[in-house]
């Protein structure tokens, strides 16, 4: 199963009031294993960057001024995500900005039926606990020491690790190991069954007792040992 874990950075909290997406990072996973394929892009929001937002992600208006517009990269982004489920932390926020940008450039919105919200998964698994990405990384022992500021691709990579844990984590590996053991066990049973098959030709047992000459040589050898331990 192919899934895309993604994260966005924005100029603020609400696209309906003019806030825009300025960065997106996507990580491809197949059967909960990252494939190494990613998509990452910055976008020129065509507006100022509020100080509060810049303090979160460190992206200034000057840095973004020469970046492409979202409309220029939309086709490449849509090709990468395809029709796969989209996993995000507090996914409603990221879907809201993604679909707002798609609407601005005349594209169809991504259906929310494809949305997988890791906050909702974490709330069911750890009711009452802190559900931020940092808190979940700490809970699962995921190294986030290189996360100085928010960054879409970095956060998507961390979230991919969290998502695996929320879906079963190490238990998935145990289940796979049990399946392999079961397969190997059935293979052993097949081999034993073949060896016990009644239509196999019966061989006469080969003699394995020592001959009289061998016994005589053995007695001669033992007699020549001086001060044996068993004497």
Secondary structure, DSSP 8 states (H G I E B T S, - for coil): -EEEEEEEEESSS-GGGT--EEEEEEEEEETTEEEEEEEEEE---SS---HHHHHHH---HHHHTTS--HHHHHHHHHHHHTT-EEEETTHHHHHHHHHHHHHHTT-----GGGEEEHHHHHHHHSTTS--SHHHHHHHHT---TT-SS--HHHHHHHHHHHHHHHTTTHHHHHHHHHHHHHHHHHHHHHHHHHHT-TTS--------S--HHHHHHHHHHHHT-SS-TT-
